[in-house]
């Protein structure tokens, strides 16, 4: 590192190279912008008027001046009129000179003797020395038996019963119709004879196929086909035997 710094070329004076600055950028629209500003805008145009009116010293802010003020109270014109009272006023005077010959003592005595005695209000107590309660509001009085519709079947119950009966009739009618459709039908002699002939013809066709089998059954498909033909022949023989044995045959309508 020291050998690299020590060089004879370092003894020569060096000229400092100053960096050359590029020319300053000036827009080509600068003069037109200046002309538009001077033409359309005056000095201090957006700062408001130069002179502002000074407020008068008499219009200073007073205490409670910004609080809302209620309107002035109006005097009630009917304030002198007092409501009518059921008792005489203090300033009223009794009417003098009016007298009555009615004997209030005898009248009250006769009313007490001839009047009906008041019935005591029915009450009940929760225990021997308990509190008293009204019997009418307790729910113990059977008031419901005194109603006009007591013992009468409600309308919704009768309507529901009618609907249930109608649904039951429709259900029974549907079952009868279904049973009629599936009722047993007796085969006639011609139908029995034609059925028997058809079964025998089918048996002959299956037997012909059975006779056409090879003598040696050496594969599984041949064995399965032989068992199938044997089962068909057995079923046809059983059906033929049943039809020949029974002269009257019933079938169900499906």
C-alpha positions in Angstrom: 0.0 0.0 0.0 2.8 2.4 0.8 4.6 1.6 -2.4 1.4 2.3 -4.3 1.2 5.8 -2.8 4.8 6.7 -3.3 5.2 7.5 -7.0 7.2 10.0 -9.0 4.1 11.1 -10.8 2.7 12.4 -7.6 5.4 15.1 -7.6 4.0 16.7 -10.7 1.6 19.6 -10.1 -2.0 18.7 -11.1 -4.6 21.1 -12.5 -8.0 21.0 -10.7 -10.7 20.3 -13.2 -13.8 22.2 -12.3 -17.1 20.5 -13.3 -18.9 22.3 -16.0 -22.5 23.2 -15.0 -25.2 22.7 -17.6 -27.2 25.7 -18.7 -30.2 26.6 -16.6 -33.5 25.4 -18.0 -35.9 28.1 -19.0 -39.4 27.3 -20.2 -40.4 28.6 -23.6 -43.8 29.6 -22.1 -42.3 31.9 -19.5 -42.9 35.2 -21.2 -46.5 34.3 -22.2 -47.2 33.3 -18.6 -45.8 36.6 -17.3 -48.0 38.5 -19.7 -51.1 36.6 -18.6 -50.4 37.2 -14.9 -49.9 40.9 -15.4 -52.9 41.2 -17.5 -55.5 39.2 -15.5 -54.3 39.6 -11.9 -53.6 42.8 -9.9 -51.5 43.1 -6.8 -53.0 41.7 -3.6 -56.1 40.8 -5.4 -56.7 37.6 -3.3 -55.7 39.1 0.0 -58.9 41.1 0.5 -59.5 44.9 0.6 -56.5 47.0 1.7 -58.7 49.0 4.2 -61.2 47.3 6.6 -63.9 49.2 8.5 -62.9 49.4 12.2 -65.8 48.4 14.5 -67.2 51.1 16.8 -66.0 50.9 20.4 -69.6 51.2 21.6 -70.5 47.8 20.0 -68.4 45.7 22.4 -69.3 42.2 23.4 -71.5 42.2 26.5 -72.2 39.6 29.1 -74.9 37.0 28.2 -75.4 38.7 24.8 -75.1 35.4 22.8 -77.5 33.4 25.0 -81.0 32.7 23.5 -83.6 35.1 24.8 -87.1 33.8 25.6 -90.1 35.8 24.3 -91.7 38.2 26.7 -94.4 36.7 28.9 -97.9 37.6 28.0 -100.3 38.6 30.7 -103.2 36.1 31.0 -106.5 37.9 30.5 -108.5 35.1 32.2 -106.4 35.0 35.3 -109.1 36.8 37.2 -111.6 34.1 36.4 -111.4 31.3 39.0 -112.8 27.8 38.3 -116.2 27.0 39.7 -115.9 25.3 43.1 -118.4 22.9 44.7 -117.9 24.5 48.1 -118.8 28.0 49.0 -116.1 30.6 48.9 -114.9 32.5 51.9 -116.5 35.7 50.7 -119.9 34.1 50.0 -122.8 34.7 52.5 -125.7 32.4 53.1 -129.1 33.3 51.8 -131.1 34.5 54.7 -134.9 34.2 55.3 -135.4 30.7 53.7 -136.9 28.1 56.0 -138.1 24.5 55.6 -140.7 22.6 57.5 -139.3 19.2 56.6 -138.5 17.0 59.7 -135.1 15.5 58.7 -135.0 13.3 61.8 -138.3 11.5 61.1 -137.4 11.2 57.4 -134.1 9.6 58.1 -135.6 7.2 60.7 -138.3 6.1 58.2 -135.7 5.6 55.5 -133.6 3.5 57.8 -136.6 1.3 58.9 -138.1 0.7 55.5 -134.8 0.5 53.5 -133.3 -2.8 52.6 -130.3 -3.8 54.7 -127.0 -3.7 52.8 -125.5 -7.1 52.1 -122.0 -7.6 53.4 -119.4 -7.9 50.7 -118.3 -11.5 50.2 -114.7 -12.0 51.3 -112.3 -14.8 52.1 -109.3 -15.3 54.2 -106.2 -17.5 53.5 -106.0 -18.7 57.1 -107.9 -18.4 60.4 -106.4 -15.1 61.4 -105.2 -14.1 57.9 -105.9 -11.1 55.7 -109.2 -10.5 54.0 -109.6 -10.6 50.3 -112.5 -10.0 47.9 -114.2 -13.2 46.9 -115.4 -11.9 43.5 -111.9 -11.3 42.1 -110.4 -14.4 43.6 -111.6 -16.8 40.9 -113.5 -19.0 43.3 -116.9 -17.7 42.2 -118.2 -19.8 39.3 -119.2 -16.9 37.1 -118.8 -19.0 33.9 -122.0 -20.9 34.5 -124.0 -17.7 34.2 -122.8 -17.0 30.7 -125.2 -17.2 27.8 -123.1 -19.6 25.8 -122.5 -21.9 28.8 -122.8 -25.6 27.8 -123.0 -24.7 24.1 -120.5 -26.3 21.8 -118.2 -23.7 20.2 -118.5 -23.1 16.5 -114.9 -24.1 15.7 -115.5 -27.5 17.4 -118.6 -28.2 15.3 -116.8 -27.0 12.2 -113.9 -29.3 12.9 -116.2 -32.3 13.6 -117.9 -31.7 10.2 -114.6 -31.6 8.5 -113.5 -34.8 10.2 -116.7 -36.6 9.2 -116.4 -35.4 5.6 -112.7 -36.6 5.5 -113.7 -40.0 7.0 -116.4 -40.4 4.3 -114.0 -39.5 1.6 -111.5 -42.0 3.0 -114.1 -44.8 3.2 -115.3 -44.1 -0.3 -111.7 -44.2 -1.6 -111.1 -47.6 0.2 -114.3 -49.0 -1.2 -113.3 -47.9 -4.7 -109.9 -49.4 -4.2 -111.4 -52.7 -3.1 -113.7 -52.8 -6.0 -110.8 -52.3 -8.3 -108.9 -55.1 -6.6 -112.0 -57.4 -6.3 -111.6 -61.1 -7.2 -112.8 -62.0 -10.7 -113.8 -65.5 -11.8 -112.3 -66.9 -14.9 -114.7 -68.2 -17.5 -114.4 -71.7 -19.1 -113.1 -70.2 -22.3 -110.4 -68.1 -20.5 -109.4 -71.1 -18.4 -109.1 -73.3 -21.5 -107.1 -70.8 -23.4 -104.8 -70.2 -20.4 -104.3 -73.9 -20.1 -103.5 -74.3 -23.8 -101.0 -71.4 -23.6 -99.2 -72.9 -20.6 -98.9 -76.3 -22.4 -97.7 -74.6 -25.5 -95.0 -72.8 -23.5 -94.0 -76.1 -21.9 -93.6 -77.7 -25.3 -91.4 -74.8 -26.5 -89.2 -75.0 -23.4 -89.1 -78.9 -23.7 -88.0 -78.5 -27.4 -85.2 -76.2 -26.3 -84.2 -78.7 -23.6 -84.1 -81.5 -26.1 -81.9 -79.5 -28.3 -79.1 -79.2 -25.7 -75.9 -81.0 -26.3 -75.3 -84.4 -24.7 -72.2 -83.4 -22.8 -72.5 -80.4 -20.5 -68.9 -79.4 -20.1 -69.1 -75.6 -19.6 -70.6 -73.4 -17.0 -72.9 -71.4 -19.4 -74.4 -74.7 -20.7 -75.0 -75.9 -17.1 -76.7 -72.6 -16.1 -78.9 -72.7 -19.3 -79.9 -76.3 -18.6 -80.8 -75.4 -14.9 -82.9 -72.5 -16.2 -84.8 -74.6 -18.6 -85.5 -77.2 -15.9 -86.8 -74.6 -13.5 -89.1 -73.2 -16.2 -90.4 -76.6 -17.0 -91.1 -77.4 -13.4 -93.0 -74.1 -12.9 -95.1 -74.6 -16.0 -95.9 -78.2 -14.9 -97.0 -76.9 -11.5 -99.2 -74.2 -13.0 -100.8 -76.7 -15.4 -101.5 -79.1 -12.6 -103.1 -76.3 -10.5 -105.4 -75.2 -13.3 -106.4 -78.7 -14.2 -107.1 -79.6 -10.6 -109.3 -76.5 -9.8 -112.3 -76.0 -12.1 -113.2 -72.5 -10.6 -110.3 -70.0 -10.5 -110.4 -66.4 -9.2 -108.0 -63.7 -10.0 -107.5 -60.2 -8.5 -107.9 -57.1 -10.7 -104.8 -55.0 -10.5 
